[in-house]
């Protein structure tokens, strides 16, 4: 694994906390399979990008592509010499001829060289509106990994991991109180945690239930 978490293509950096150790759920175990083409899908806030970036952390010459709608499909040219190519939110460009053709040739080029391609999308490959038949057949043949929908216990575990990585403790009762008073999706919960972190540092107070009540005006 690259110890520097080096900045990759297009000034996109990997999140340091996007590791397999920090991923809560079973999907990460499916990535032990040596499939050359892996298709990761799931709803928003289920760790899709987390898994993709975690894979990049283990390969020195990996490249991570995101924000495809702002890029030119020509960026896919000559990527087949990389050991690992990771492409996030491929849904954004599916249906565009240049992107579909570029992806098809990239799949073939990486396969011929024994390299890996990981793709992330919001729906399974059979539901992806791919126009190019050859690309569709390649995606349907991929190793498909669905990300995890977390239960409350797992959400609490994620929040506690994030709190620990930011240098403060989140007790079980405090985390459960936050979840009982907030929207239950991970995006909202993480935003609440970030607010509590800022206020905890500003006020030099521990994150307790009274502190949460005061900060969130409960």
N, C-alpha and C positions, 0 to 999 in steps of 0.2 A: 504494500500500500504506500502511496506517496505520502511522506510525512509532512510535506509543506502545504497540502491541500491547494496545490498550485492553481492559479487562475487559468481557465481554459479559453476556448475560442470566444471571440466577440465580446470580450470583457465580462463574461459571465463567470461568477465565482460559485463554488460549491458551498453550501451551508455547512459549517463545521459540526453542527449537531445532527446532520443528516447521515446517520450511521446505522448499521444493522443493530447495534447494541441498543440504540434509542428507539427502534421501531417496535411498536406494540402490536402484536397480531401474528397470525400464522403464515401470511403471504410470503414473508422473507425466506421461509424454509423451502419454498418451491423454487427459489432462484438458485438453489444448489444444483439443479438439473443443468447439464451441459448444453442445453439447446442453443443453437447458433442464433435463432431469431426468437425473441421473447416479446410477447405482447402483454403489457400490464394495463389493466383497466379498473375503473371504479368511480364512484361518485366523488364530487369535490370533498376535500378535507378528510380523505381516507388514506392519506399517505402515499399517493401515487408518485409525486415528485420526490418525496423522501426516499422511497425505495430506489428510484432511478439514480439519485445523487449518491446514495450509499454504495451502489454498484461502482460508480465512477471513483469513489475513494480508494478502491482496491487495485486500480489499474493506472499505471503511470502515464500512459499515452492515451487515456480515454478522452473523449470529447463529449461535452454536454451541450445540446442545443435546446433553446427555449425561445418563446416569443416569435414563432415561425412566421406569423402574419406580417411581421416587420422586416423579414429577410427575403432575399432572392433565392430561388430554388437552386441556383448555380452553386450555392455553398455546399451542396451535397457532392459535388464533383471531387474526385480524388480523396475521399474520406476512407476508401476501402483499404488503405494501408494502416489504419488504426486498429489496435487490438480490440477496442470496444467503442462503439458509437451509441450514444443515448439521446433519444429524441423525445422531448416532452410535448404534450398537447398536440399530437399530430392531427387531431380533428380540425384544427384551425386551417389547414391547407388541403385537406382531402377534398376532391372535387375539382382541383385546379390541375390542368394537364401537365404543366411543367413540374410541379411538385410530385405528382403521381408517377410520372416517368422517371424522375430523379430518384425517388424512393425505390422503384422497381429495380433500377440498375444498381443502386447501393446494396439492396438485399442480395442480388446475384453476386456482386463483386466481393462482398464480405464472406459470403458462403464459399465462393471459390478459393478464398485465401484462409478459410478456417477461422475467421474472425467472428465476433458477436455483435449483434444489433439488438438494442432494447428500445421498444416504442411504448409510449404512454398515450392512452386515450380515455374518454369518459364512457365508452360503451364497448361491448364485445365486438370482435372483428366481423361477425356475421351481420351486425346492425350498422356498421360503418358504411357510409354512402360512397363507396369507391367506384369510380367510373371505369378504370382500366382493369379489364378482366384478369390479366396476368398478375397485377399487383394484388388484387382481391384473393386470388388463389394462393399466393405466397402468405398473405396475412392469415388466411384460414388454416394454413398448415403450421402456423407458429405455435410455440409453447405459450398457452394462455394462462395468465396469473391474475386473479381477481383480488383487489385489496380488501382490507377488513373493515367492516362496520363495527365500531367499538361499543361495548356495553359500558355501563356507568363505572364499573370497577376498573376497566381498562382506560377510560377517559381520565379517571383520577390518577392512574399510574402515569399517563402522559403528562398531566399537569405537574405532578411531583418531579418527574424527570426534568422538565423545563425549568421549574423553580430551582432545583439543585444546580443545574447548569448555570444559573444566574446568581448563585451564591446565597440563596435563602431556603429555609425549610418550609414545606407546606404540609401541615399535619392532616391526618385523615379527616378529622371532624371539620377542619377549615375548608378543605377541598370539597367535601360533601355539601357544606353550607353554600359554597359558591355555586355548585352545580344546581342546587335546589332553588337558587334565586336568579339564575341566569338562563339565557337561551342555551339549549343543550348541544348545539353543533360545536365542533372543535374550534372553528374560526372565532366564534363569539367567546368561548371559554378562554382561548389563548389571549384574545384582546383584553379580557377582564384581568387575566393574570399579569399582563404587561402594565396595565394601569396600576395595579396593586404594587408591582415592583417599583415603579417610578415614585409612587407616594411613600412607600416604605423607606426608600433611600432619602427622599426629601425630608421626611419627618423623623428619620432615624428610629423607626418603630418596627417591631416584629409584626408579621402578618398573622393576626389572630381574628377570631370571629367579631369581636367588638371593632377592631380596626377595619375589617371588611364592611361592616354595617355603616361605619362612619364614612368610609371612602366612597361607597356605592350609594349613599343616602337611603339606606334601607330602614 
